[in-house]
Amino acid sequence: MTNQIKTILLLGILSAFIILMGGLLGGRTGMVIAVLLALVTNLGGYWFSDVIVLRMYNATEKGPDDAPLLHDIVGELAERARIPMPRIYTVPEETPNAFATGRDPEHAAVAVTEGILRILSPEELRGVLAHEIAHIKNRDILIQTLAGVMGSAIVTIANIFQFTAIFGGSRDDDSPNPVVAILLAFLAPVAASLIQMAISRSREYLADDTGAALANDPLSLANALEELGRMSGQIPLQAGNPSTEQMFIVKPNFAVGDTVNKLFSTHPPIEERIARLRAMARR
């Protein structure tokens, strides 16, 4: 029930923000367009958010013959978590990272980058996959994916209206106000990031705890996080959108467009996560 309430609140806040932006920037016409966009984004985000995100990152589904180690680990962890076997994808990126997506455990997917497969030991990889299975078990994936899809929509709207305000020609009652457009172009990503940050940080701690328990190996997850934090900061993620950063196990270093999200991280400090896991291992 808690995650259902969070999902409704998230949809309501982000939808209201989209409509407000449309009204401020485009008058009556902008508000009508924004209402339609909010409706399409909500419905599309619920049913197709996993497809959108997986395509955004050029992910490729892998069968048991393509990735036997991944299937063995995920199958074991899914059985422990008592959830259906998620679909497994790889992302053609050198930066080491992973995420889970889907609207519920019956329609879930786990994606890992090619880079993470190169640098982690099987034990560390198992810890990472246990974290992602925990997100599925705890039903975090819908709210995280919706936050990414709708946050991206908000930023896109702001950029479109900013361009229209600057280059749109003559002013009339329904034309975007250039000053408001420019302000919202900066404030929209901040607002979207704050909403994502508020719902994401506690879910990461919980996924660490649940994942460590599923794998029965908190130390391997701690070691994996340490390696991922070091390497992901050195190798930028080329594809995707910073609005989806809350989906990843560690904050990605995006190649472009990451200025706002550097200020408002959706992830708790990785040092704190590692310290909590190592304390769990000592106990």
C-alpha positions as CSV (number, residue, x, y, z in Angstrom):
1,M,0.0,0.0,0.0
2,T,2.8,2.4,0.8
3,N,4.4,2.2,-2.7
4,Q,0.9,2.4,-4.3
5,I,0.3,5.7,-2.4
6,K,3.8,6.9,-3.4
7,T,3.1,6.1,-7.0
8,I,-0.2,8.0,-7.0
9,L,1.5,11.0,-5.3
10,L,4.3,10.9,-7.8
11,L,2.0,10.9,-10.7
12,G,-0.1,13.7,-9.2
13,I,2.8,16.0,-8.5
14,L,4.6,15.5,-11.8
15,S,1.4,15.7,-13.8
16,A,0.4,18.9,-12.0
17,F,3.8,20.3,-12.7
18,I,3.5,19.5,-16.4
19,I,0.1,21.2,-16.5
20,L,1.4,24.2,-14.6
21,M,4.3,24.6,-17.0
22,G,1.9,24.4,-20.0
23,G,-0.3,27.1,-18.5
24,L,2.5,29.5,-17.6
25,L,4.4,29.1,-20.8
26,G,1.6,28.7,-23.4
27,G,-1.6,30.1,-21.9
28,R,-4.8,28.2,-22.7
29,T,-3.3,26.4,-25.6
30,G,-0.3,25.4,-23.6
31,M,-2.4,24.1,-20.8
32,V,-4.6,21.9,-23.1
33,I,-1.4,20.5,-24.7
34,A,0.1,19.9,-21.3
35,V,-3.1,18.1,-20.0
36,L,-2.9,15.8,-23.0
37,L,0.8,15.2,-22.6
38,A,0.3,14.4,-18.9
39,L,-2.4,11.9,-19.7
40,V,-0.3,10.2,-22.4
41,T,2.8,10.2,-20.2
42,N,0.9,8.7,-17.3
43,L,-0.7,5.9,-19.3
44,G,2.3,5.3,-21.5
45,G,4.7,5.4,-18.5
46,Y,2.6,2.8,-16.6
47,W,2.3,0.4,-19.5
48,F,5.5,1.0,-21.5
49,S,8.0,2.6,-19.2
50,D,10.2,-0.5,-19.2
51,V,10.2,-0.6,-23.0
52,I,11.0,3.1,-23.2
53,V,14.0,2.9,-20.8
54,L,15.4,-0.3,-22.3
55,R,15.3,1.2,-25.7
56,M,16.8,4.4,-24.4
57,Y,19.8,2.5,-23.4
58,N,19.9,0.2,-26.5
59,A,19.5,-2.8,-24.2
60,T,19.5,-6.3,-25.8
61,E,17.6,-9.2,-24.2
62,K,19.8,-12.3,-23.4
63,G,18.6,-15.9,-23.2
64,P,20.1,-18.6,-21.1
65,D,22.5,-19.6,-23.9
66,D,23.7,-16.0,-24.4
67,A,24.4,-15.3,-20.8
68,P,24.4,-18.5,-18.7
69,L,26.0,-16.9,-15.6
70,L,23.5,-14.1,-15.5
71,H,20.6,-16.5,-15.8
72,D,21.9,-18.8,-13.2
73,I,22.5,-16.0,-10.6
74,V,19.2,-14.2,-11.4
75,G,17.2,-17.4,-11.4
76,E,18.6,-18.4,-8.0
77,L,18.0,-15.0,-6.5
78,A,14.5,-14.7,-7.9
79,E,13.6,-18.1,-6.4
80,R,14.9,-16.9,-3.0
81,A,12.9,-13.7,-3.3
82,R,9.8,-15.7,-4.4
83,I,9.2,-13.6,-7.6
84,P,8.9,-14.6,-11.2
85,M,12.2,-14.8,-13.2
86,P,12.8,-11.3,-14.7
87,R,13.9,-10.8,-18.3
88,I,17.7,-10.2,-18.5
89,Y,19.3,-7.5,-20.7
90,T,22.7,-6.2,-21.4
91,V,23.5,-2.5,-22.2
92,P,26.3,-1.7,-24.7
93,E,28.2,0.7,-22.3
94,E,31.6,0.4,-20.8
95,T,30.7,2.2,-17.6
96,P,29.9,-0.4,-15.0
97,N,26.3,-0.2,-13.7
98,A,23.0,-2.0,-13.5
99,F,19.2,-1.3,-13.1
100,A,15.9,-3.0,-12.9
101,T,12.7,-1.8,-14.6
102,G,9.0,-2.9,-15.1
103,R,5.6,-2.1,-13.7
104,D,5.5,-5.1,-11.3
105,P,7.4,-8.4,-10.5
106,E,5.5,-10.2,-13.3
107,H,6.7,-7.7,-15.9
108,A,10.2,-7.0,-14.6
109,A,13.6,-6.8,-16.3
110,V,17.2,-6.6,-15.0
111,A,19.8,-4.8,-17.1
112,V,23.5,-4.8,-16.7
113,T,26.1,-2.9,-18.7
114,E,28.8,-4.8,-20.6
115,G,31.4,-2.9,-18.5
116,I,30.1,-4.4,-15.2
117,L,30.5,-7.9,-16.6
118,R,34.2,-7.1,-17.2
119,I,35.3,-5.7,-13.9
120,L,33.3,-7.6,-11.2
121,S,33.9,-11.0,-9.8
122,P,31.0,-13.5,-9.9
123,E,30.5,-12.9,-6.1
124,E,30.4,-9.2,-6.6
125,L,28.1,-9.5,-9.6
126,R,25.8,-11.6,-7.5
127,G,25.6,-8.9,-4.9
128,V,24.7,-6.3,-7.5
129,L,22.0,-8.5,-9.0
130,A,20.6,-9.2,-5.6
131,H,20.2,-5.5,-5.1
132,E,18.3,-5.2,-8.3
133,I,16.1,-8.3,-7.5
134,A,15.4,-6.5,-4.1
135,H,14.1,-3.5,-6.0
136,I,11.7,-5.8,-7.9
137,K,10.7,-7.7,-4.7
138,N,10.1,-4.4,-2.9
139,R,8.1,-3.1,-5.9
140,D,10.3,0.0,-6.3
141,I,10.7,-0.4,-10.0
142,L,7.5,1.2,-11.2
143,I,7.9,4.3,-9.2
144,Q,11.6,4.6,-10.2
145,T,10.9,4.1,-13.8
146,L,7.9,6.5,-13.9
147,A,10.0,9.1,-12.1
148,G,12.6,8.8,-14.9
149,V,10.1,8.9,-17.8
150,M,8.1,11.8,-16.4
151,G,11.1,13.7,-15.2
152,S,12.5,13.4,-18.7
153,A,9.2,14.7,-20.1
154,I,9.3,17.7,-17.8
155,V,12.8,18.7,-18.9
156,T,11.9,18.2,-22.6
157,I,8.8,20.5,-22.2
158,A,10.9,23.2,-20.6
159,N,13.5,23.0,-23.4
160,I,10.8,23.1,-26.1
161,F,9.1,26.2,-24.6
162,Q,12.4,27.9,-23.9
163,F,13.3,27.5,-27.6
164,T,9.8,28.8,-28.6
165,A,10.1,31.8,-26.3
166,I,13.4,32.8,-27.7
167,F,12.8,32.1,-31.4
168,G,9.1,31.9,-31.7
169,G,8.6,35.3,-33.2
170,S,5.8,37.8,-32.2
171,R,4.1,37.8,-28.8
172,D,0.4,37.2,-28.3
173,D,-1.8,36.2,-25.3
174,D,-1.0,32.5,-25.7
175,S,2.7,32.9,-26.5
176,P,5.3,31.8,-23.9
177,N,6.7,34.5,-21.8
178,P,10.4,34.5,-22.5
179,V,11.4,35.3,-18.9
180,V,9.1,32.6,-17.5
181,A,10.3,30.1,-20.1
182,I,14.0,30.7,-19.3
183,L,13.3,30.4,-15.5
184,L,11.4,27.2,-15.9
185,A,14.1,25.8,-18.1
186,F,16.3,25.9,-15.1
187,L,13.7,25.2,-12.4
188,A,12.0,22.3,-14.1
189,P,15.0,19.9,-13.9
190,V,15.6,21.0,-10.3
191,A,12.0,20.2,-9.3
192,A,12.0,16.9,-11.1
193,S,15.3,16.0,-9.4
194,L,14.1,16.9,-5.9
195,I,11.0,14.7,-6.4
196,Q,13.2,11.8,-7.6
197,M,15.7,12.4,-4.7
198,A,12.9,12.3,-2.1
199,I,11.6,9.0,-3.1
200,S,14.8,7.3,-4.2
201,R,17.3,7.5,-1.4
202,S,15.4,5.5,1.2
203,R,14.6,2.8,-1.4
204,E,18.4,2.4,-2.2
205,Y,19.2,1.7,1.5
206,L,16.3,-0.8,1.7
207,A,17.4,-2.5,-1.6
208,D,20.9,-2.8,-0.2
209,D,19.6,-4.4,3.0
210,T,17.2,-6.8,1.2
211,G,19.8,-7.6,-1.5
212,A,22.4,-8.4,1.1
213,A,20.0,-10.7,2.9
214,L,18.9,-12.5,-0.4
215,A,22.5,-13.1,-1.4
216,N,23.5,-13.8,2.3
217,D,26.7,-11.9,1.5
218,P,26.7,-8.2,2.4
219,L,30.5,-7.9,1.9
220,S,30.4,-8.8,-1.8
221,L,27.8,-6.1,-2.4
222,A,29.9,-3.6,-0.4
223,N,33.0,-4.5,-2.5
224,A,31.0,-4.2,-5.7
225,L,29.7,-0.8,-4.7
226,E,33.2,0.4,-4.0
227,E,34.4,-0.7,-7.4
228,L,31.4,0.7,-9.2
229,G,31.6,4.0,-7.5
230,R,35.3,4.3,-8.5
231,M,34.9,3.2,-12.1
232,S,31.6,4.8,-13.0
233,G,33.1,8.2,-12.0
234,Q,35.8,7.6,-14.6
235,I,33.8,6.3,-17.5
236,P,30.8,8.4,-18.5
237,L,27.5,6.8,-19.6
238,Q,27.1,7.8,-23.3
239,A,23.4,6.9,-23.8
240,G,20.3,7.7,-21.9
241,N,19.1,10.7,-19.9
242,P,20.1,12.0,-16.5
243,S,16.4,12.0,-15.5
244,T,16.7,8.1,-15.2
245,E,19.7,8.2,-12.8
246,Q,17.6,7.0,-9.8
247,M,17.2,3.6,-11.6
248,F,20.8,2.6,-11.4
249,I,22.6,0.9,-8.5
250,V,25.2,3.8,-8.4
251,K,24.8,7.3,-9.7
252,P,25.9,7.3,-13.4
253,N,28.4,9.8,-14.7
254,F,26.5,11.0,-17.8
255,A,28.6,12.2,-20.8
256,V,26.3,15.3,-21.3
257,G,23.5,17.2,-19.6
258,D,24.3,16.2,-16.0
259,T,24.8,19.7,-14.4
260,V,21.5,19.7,-12.3
261,N,21.7,16.1,-11.2
262,K,25.2,16.6,-9.9
263,L,23.7,19.0,-7.4
264,F,20.7,16.9,-6.5
265,S,21.8,13.2,-6.3
266,T,19.1,10.7,-6.2
267,H,21.5,8.2,-4.4
268,P,22.7,8.3,-0.8
269,P,26.4,8.7,-0.4
270,I,28.1,5.5,-1.6
271,E,30.5,5.6,1.4
272,E,27.5,5.3,3.8
273,R,26.0,2.4,1.9
274,I,29.3,0.6,2.0
275,A,29.8,1.2,5.7
276,R,26.3,-0.1,6.5
277,L,26.9,-3.2,4.5
278,R,30.3,-3.9,6.1
279,A,28.7,-3.4,9.5
280,M,26.0,-5.9,8.5
281,A,28.7,-8.4,7.5
282,R,30.5,-8.0,10.8
283,R,27.3,-8.8,12.6
